[in-house]
Amino acid sequence: MQIQQLEYKGLNLMDVVSTVEIAIDAMRNTVHVYDTQQVVEPEYDFVTKGYRLSEGFYKMAGVIQAKPLFLGHKELMLLEWVEAHRWVFYCSKQTIKEYEQGQFHIIHIEEISSLVQSATKNQKYYSKYVNRLK
């Protein structure tokens, strides 16, 4: 797995500048986002009773899309570009939120220990970030 890493600085919920770590796996079209400071973490929508991508996320995604990285589809609009990738958020409250094709899948702390083994086997998750959540 060839990973390109970078950092993004943005405002968290308390309006304090915080850093988000990003690991891009272009071969699997996946972006891993380590955000325990709630800068770009998906937010819960009480109306739809589900998660949605936050405003901070779209700001970050716009920055990533504009960078000369290994991710393709630069000619797409931002929303289409986001949908063309799989996003894995390693979040606060020791959860992992996966976003792919408009759907969220939430993994709670009870499941994280089994992910450490699967992260090294199938490389679906970035083991560096999984280990930090434990």
Salt bridges, closest charged atoms under 4 A:
GLU21 OE2 - ARG132 NH1 2.71
ASP25 OD2 - ARG28 NH1 3.28
GLU41 OE2 - LYS97 NZ 2.91
GLU43 OE2 - ARG52 NE 3.02
ASP45 OD2 - ARG52 NH1 3.58
GLU55 OE2 - LYS59 NZ 3.61
GLU98 OE1 - ARG86 NH2 2.94
GLU98 OE1 - LYS124 NZ 3.89
